[in-house]
Amino acid sequence: MKLGFALATASAFALMAAPAQANELRDAVAADMPGLVELYQDLHANPELSFQEFETAKKLASRARALGFEVTEGVGKTGVVAVMKNGAGPVVMLRADMDGLPVIEQTGLPFASKRKGVPASGIETGIMHACGHDTHMTAWIGTAQLLAERRDQWSGTLVMILQPAEEIGEGAKAMLDDGLYTRFPKPDYVLGFHDAAQFPAGMIGYSKGFALANVDSVDVVVPGVGGHGAYPHTTKDPIVIASNIVTRLQTLVSRELDPQEPAVVTVGSFQAGAKHNIIPDEARLQITVRSYADETRQHLLEGIARIARGEALAAGMPEDKLPRVTVQDPYTPATYNTPEFTDRVMAGLKTRFEGRVMETPPVMGGEDFSQYYRADRENVESLIFWVGGVPQAEWEKAEKGEIALPSLHSPFWAPDAPVVIATATEAMTAATLDLMKKG
């Protein structure tokens, strides 16, 4: 993917730097940018944690009402639903996520966040829009403005939602459980975008079919029989058992799945013991599991339980003291971009953003945007795409090997926000106008 984007970078930046071809929509976006940048800086400086997006939701809901939307707050705790009915036609839902991350910002921006908060861990921390949700919300408002001004160009029902708690994978489900598809018009099409730290600002990337992965968090508690480190024969060492589990887990992907089936099993935490000469009576593992197909997910989860049990039995542990395997619920399902819908939207964007749209491989990150399609697979078409955010100068230095680029969730992530917002606003508006075109 890096090579593909490198080949396209020169032409893409030339297009962005050159005077824009006469384009009414692009000109309108440019005219709105001063106000949108001001909003972005305010959102960036004032992030809120998952399910705590009270000020953010209130601020943006007020703007949507002023544009003529019928607005409902408090959907799925802190979510916002804004509806505009404009005659017969399809129902199109546009989504942006609102929550920041428990990260202490280190970008050095003049409008950097100094906010603090307490996440579910109970430990006070700094808060930062380290995943770019501030650009998502700003483009959401930009798109709402443009579509409200162009009601003579589209027909149908526009449903624009601000979703809480994407970072903990619970916000989309919370909104659906609170009647998103029953209290409000159910969408025919769902659109969203995410800023990207892996390619230049203004580039658009997309994956057809699976785009992001199932994300499961698995906890394994491995019992043992503790004792003195000098007398291991009197114990059943849970560290050894857990170590064998960690090693064996690697075979789930390397030996039990088709080599062409993507999957990840990563042990992110191994905790046991507190002193050099004491064999503990317990070890704990924390595992992240990534997959695309539901069948692959099930195989991996069942395999973790099987391996944990088998290694404990092999070590001589009795049936009543085998490992306890817990899969956290809810999990984040894989995001699926419906192919025909993706082709339709991207065909229009390729024409509009010539040289700036590329198909990219799916990634193993997770996004609960997936829930909107999975809630009614028979009737809902869905697409989320990427908008590159790496500033041009930084991208060029990284291509030369002079710097390493920060990723999403980094305290140093500072996208070229005006380019992200302008590109995403134009793309989301153009796609919606095409889907809801009169006649």
N, C-alpha and C positions, 0 to 999 in steps of 0.2 A: 504494500500500500504506500509506503514511504517513497518508493521509486516512482510510482504513478503520480503522486502529488508533486514530487520534485520536477517531473517533466512538464507538469501543467502550471507550475508556479509562475514562471516568467510571463506567460500569456495572460494568466488570471490577474496579476498585479497591473499589467499594462492596461487591461480592460477597466480595472477599477480606477486607475489614475487618469485615464483619458476622459475628455469631456463626454458626458453621457449622451447617447443618442436620444433624440426627442422622444420622451416617454412620459406621458401624463402622470402615471402612477408613481414612477420613480421621482419625478419632480415634486409630487405631493409629499412623498416620504421625506425628501430633502427639506421641504418647507417646515415639516413638523419636527425635525431633528433637534433644534435648540430646546424645545419644551421636553422632548423625550429624554435628552441627555440630562436635563435638570432632574427629571423624575428618577432616572437611573441612579444618579449620584445620591439622591435622598434614600432610595431603596437600599443601595449598597452600604450607606452609612448607618442604616437602622435595620439590620437583619433580625429575624426572630426564629427561634427553634421550632422543631416539629410540633404541631398541634398547639403552638403558642403564637400563631401568626395573627394576633388580634388587631394590632395597629395596621399592619400591612393590608389585611382583608378589608378593614373599614375604609382605608384611604383609597384603595382601588375600586371598591364597590361604589363609593361616592362618585368617582369619575365615570363609571359605567352608567349610573343613573342619569348623570348629566347629559350623556350621549343619547338617551332615549331607551335604554334597555330596562326591562323589568328584572329587578335584581333581588335575589334571595340570599341572605347571609346565614352562616351557621350550619351549612350543609356538611355532614361529616365532621362535626365539631367546629372547624374554622373555615371551611370551604365556602366559595362564592359561586353562584350560578346566575348568569346574566342572559336573558332571553330576548330576542328581537324577532317578532313575527312579521313577515312581509309577503303575504299571499301564499299561493300554492307553490309547492316545490319540495326539494329534499331538505332533510334536517342535517345540518353540519355542525359538529361540535369541535371547538378549538380549545385546547388545554394549555395552561401554564402552571408550573409548580411554584410555591411561595417560600418554602422553608430554607433557612440557612443552616450552617454546620457548627458544631462545637469546636471551632478552630480560632486561634489567636492570630489575627491578620498581621502579615509582615510585608505587605506590598509597598509601603511607603507612599501610597496615594494620598493626596491632600484631603480626600473625603473617605479615608479608610475607616472601617468600623472600630469603635471603641466600646461597643456594647458587650455586656456580660449577661450570662443566664445560667440556668440550672437544667440540664437535660435529664433524661430518665436515670442516668447513673447517680444522680444526686450530688455531683461534684461541680461546683461553680467553674465556669470556663468563659473564655472569650467566644464571641459569635461572629461568623464571617460568611458572606456569600461566596464560598470557595468553590462552588459548583456552577456558578453563573446563573442561578435562578433569578437574580435581579435583571439580567438581560432578557430572560424569558418573559417576566412580567411586564417589562417596559415594551417589548415588541407586541405583547398581548394588547396593551392599551393602544399602541400605534395602529394595530390592525383593527381594533374596535372603532377607532376614530374614522379610519378610511372607509370601512364598510358602512358605518352609520351615515357618512356623507354621500354614499353611492347607492342608496336604496333604489334608485331608478335603474340600476344595472343588474340587480339580482332579485330572485324570487324564491321564497321558502322560509325556513325557520333557522335562525342562527342561535346556537347555544354556546356561550363562552364561559368556561369554568376556570376558576382559580383553585388549585388543589393543594391541600396541606400535606405535610408529612411524607413527601416522596423519599426523603433521605433515610427514613426508617421503614420504607416499603409498606406503609399502612394507609396512606391518605386516599388513594383511589378506591380501595375496598371500603373505607369508611364512608365515602360519598355514595358509592353504589348501595351499600347497606342502608343508607339514610334516604333512599328513594330517588337517586339520580335518574334512573331509567323509568320510574313510575310517576313521580311527582312532576317531572319535567318532560318535554318532548324527547323521545328516545332517538338517538342519532342514526342516520344511515351511514355517515362518514365521520371519522374522528381523526383530527390532525394535531400534531404537536412537533416541536423541534427541541433540540438540545445543543447548547454551545459545545465546541470541541477543542481540546487542547492538543490534538495530534495533527492538525493541518492549518494552513494560513487563514487569517481573517478574511471573510467574504467567500470562501469556498463552501460548497454545499456537497455533503456526502450522504449516501443512502445505501441501505441493504434491502434486498427483496427477499421476502420470506422471513426466516429468523434473523433478528437484528441484535437482540440482547438476550442474555441467558436466564434460565431458572437459577435462582439464588437460594440456597438452603444453608442454614446454620445448624450444626449438629454438635451436641455436647455428649461426651462419653466419660462416665465415672467408672474407673477401674478399681474394684476392691482388691485388697491383698491381705496378707497377715504380717503386721509389722514386727520389728524386733531390733536387736543390736546388729550393727553393721559388721561386727566381728564374728557373728554366728549366723550367717545367712541360711544355713541348713535348717534353722528353726523357724524360718519365715517363708512366706510366699511373696516375692518381691513385686509389687505393682509397677515399679519403674521398668523392670525387665519386661513384664507382660505388656505394658503400654508401649514400650519401645518396639516390641515385635508387632503390635497392632499398627503402629505408624509405618513400619517397613512394609508390612503386608498390604496395607491400603494402597500402596503405589501400583499393585498389580491389578486393581480394579480397572484402571484406565489402560495400562500397558499390556494386559494379558486377557482381560475379559470383554473388552469392547472392540468392535471393528475399528482398526486404526484410522478410518476416515470419519468416525463419529466423534465430534468434539466433546470433551469433558475435562473437568478439573476437580481433583480432590486435594485440598491443601490443609495441613495441620498448622494452624496459626498460633496455637498456645498449648504448651505441655507444662503442667504444674504438678509438683510432687515434692514432699519432704521439706525439712527446715534445718537439718543439721548433718554434718559430715558422716557421723557414725550411727545414724538412725535410719533403718529401713522403714518407710512410712507404711501406713495401712491403706493408703489410697493414692491414686493418681488421676489427674483430670486432663482431658483433651478437648480442645475447641477446633472444629473443622468447618471450613467453607467448602461447599459442593456446588459446582457449576455444570450446567448441561443445557441442551436445547429441547430435545424431544422428551415428552412426558415418560415414555418407556425407558429412556436412558436414565432419567432422574430416579425412577423407581428402582431400577437395577442397582444404581450406586447406593441409594439409601439402604436397601435390603442387604447389599454387600457389606456395608460398614457394620451393620448389626451382626451379620454372620461371622465376619472376621473377628470382631471383638469377642464374641462368644467362643469361637473356636480356639483362639489364642489363650483365653483364660482356662478353658478345659484342658488344653495341652499342658498348661502349667500346673495342673492338678487342683484347680479351684473347684469347690463343690457347686452343684446346681443352684443352691440358694445364695451364692455369693459371686454371681457372674456380672459382667459389666452392665451398667444401665445406660442405654442409648436414647437420647431425647432429640427429636427433630423439632426445631422451633416453629411455631405456627402463629400468625400466618407467614408463609414464605412469599418471595417475589417470583411470579411466573415468568417464563420466557416471553419476550416481546416479539410478536409476529406481524410483519408488514404484509398485508394481503397483496399478492403479486399483481393482479390486474389493476387494482386501485393505485398501487405504487407506480406502475408503468404510466398510467394516465396522468398522475400529478407530475411526475418527473419529466415526462415529455414536454409539458408546458414550461417547466422551470428550465429545462435545457435550452429551449428556444429563447426564453427571456434572459437567462444568465449564461450567455454563450461562453463556453470554455471554462465555466466555474462549477459545473455539476459533474460529479463522478460517483460511480458505484463503488462501494467499499466492502471489505469483508465484514461479517458480523463480529461482535466483540463479546467477551465473557463478563462484562459488567451487567448490572441489573437495572431495571426501570419498571416501576409499577404502572406505567402507562399501559402495560400489557393487559391490565385488568379490564379495560374498556372494551377490548375486542373479545376477550374470553367470557365476558358476561353474557354475550349473545352472538356466538360465532356465526350463526346462520344468517344474521341480518345486519351485522355491523362490519363495515370496511374500515381499516385502520392503517395509519402511517405516521411514524416519527422519523425525522431526518436530522442530520447534523449540520450546524453552521460553524465553520472554522472561526477560531478566535485568536490565534497566535499573531501578535503584531508583526508586521512585515520585517522590520529590522531584526527582531529576535529570530524569526524564522530563517532569515538569510544567514545569521551567525550560527544557528544550530546546524544548518546544512553544511557549513564549513567546518563543523566540529569545534567551534570556539566556545559554545555554551551548551548546557543541558537545559531543556525546556521543563518548566514545572507542569505537573499534571493537574487535572481536576482534583479537588480536595486539598491541594497544597496551599499553605499559608501565603505563598508567593504568586498564586494564579491571578493575573490581572489581564483579562482579555482586551483586545481592541474593541471596547464596548460600542462605540458609535458604528463601526462597520458591522458588528454582529447584529445590532438592533436594526439598522437600516436594511441589511440583507434579509433578515428574518421577517421583518414587517412587510417588505415588498413580496417575499415568497409566500407567506401565509395569506396575504390579501389577494394576490393574483390567483393562487390555487382555489381559494374560496369563491372568488368571482367566477372562475371557470366551472366549478361544481354547481353553482347556483345561477348560472347564466339564464337570463330570461329567454324563453322560446327554445 
